[in-house]
């Protein structure tokens, strides 16, 4: 499941469960909310796993934010997801917390 919320400070996209190929269209739609300006956070606290296409979608979102001087912020990744993102070198691009 993918939930999006917007406040005066920015947008948060929360991913829940396993995000696989069947959820990519929904994820892409949620990540398009990043175009609204302000801070942009992806909350992985309730996410168990991400397929490679989901990770690709996060990278594409980050690349759209860069020309605006913004970064994708990822919060709450479990130990396995955090390790995966670091092994892929994405901690040098995303802000991981």
C-alpha positions in Angstrom: 0.0 0.0 0.0 1.2 3.5 -0.8 -0.1 6.6 1.1 0.6 10.2 0.3 0.1 13.1 2.6 0.8 16.8 2.0 1.4 19.5 4.6 2.6 23.1 4.4 6.1 21.8 4.8 6.0 19.3 1.9 5.0 15.8 0.9 5.4 12.4 2.5 4.9 9.1 0.7 4.6 6.1 3.0 5.2 2.6 1.5 3.8 -0.4 3.3 4.4 -4.1 3.0 6.2 -5.4 -0.1 6.3 -3.0 -3.0 6.6 -5.1 -6.2 6.0 -4.7 -9.8 2.2 -4.6 -9.3 2.5 -1.4 -7.3 4.8 0.5 -9.6 2.1 2.6 -11.3 0.7 3.6 -8.0 4.2 4.4 -6.7 5.0 6.5 -9.8 1.8 8.5 -9.3 2.6 9.1 -5.6 6.2 10.2 -6.4 4.9 12.7 -9.0 3.6 14.6 -5.9 7.2 15.6 -5.4 6.7 18.2 -8.1 4.7 20.3 -5.6 7.7 21.8 -3.9 8.8 21.8 -0.3 10.4 18.9 1.5 9.9 15.4 0.1 10.1 12.3 2.3 9.6 8.6 1.5 8.7 6.7 4.7 9.8 3.0 4.6 9.0 2.3 8.3 6.2 -0.2 7.3 7.9 -1.4 4.1 9.3 -5.0 4.1 10.8 -5.0 0.6 11.2 -3.1 -2.6 11.6 -4.6 -6.1 14.2 -3.2 -8.4 11.6 -1.2 -10.3 10.6 0.5 -7.1 14.2 1.4 -6.4 14.4 2.7 -10.0 11.4 4.9 -9.4 13.0 6.4 -6.3 16.1 7.1 -8.3 14.1 8.8 -11.1 12.2 10.9 -8.5 15.5 11.9 -7.0 16.8 12.9 -10.4 13.7 15.1 -11.0 14.3 16.9 -7.7 18.0 17.7 -8.3 17.6 20.5 -10.8 15.3 22.2 -8.2 18.1 21.9 -5.6 16.1 19.3 -3.6 16.9 15.8 -2.4 14.8 12.7 -1.8 14.8 11.9 1.9 14.2 8.3 2.9 13.1 7.6 6.5 12.6 4.5 8.5 14.2 1.9 6.3 14.6 -1.4 8.1 18.1 -2.9 8.5 17.8 -5.0 5.3 16.5 -2.1 3.1 19.0 0.3 4.6 21.9 -2.1 3.9 20.6 -2.6 0.3 20.4 1.1 -0.4 23.9 1.6 1.0 25.3 -1.3 -1.0 23.9 0.3 -4.1 25.6 3.5 -3.2 22.3 5.4 -2.9 23.2 6.8 0.5 25.5 9.2 -1.4 22.4 10.5 -3.3 19.4 10.1 -1.1 19.3 11.3 2.5 18.8 8.2 4.6 17.6 8.4 8.2 
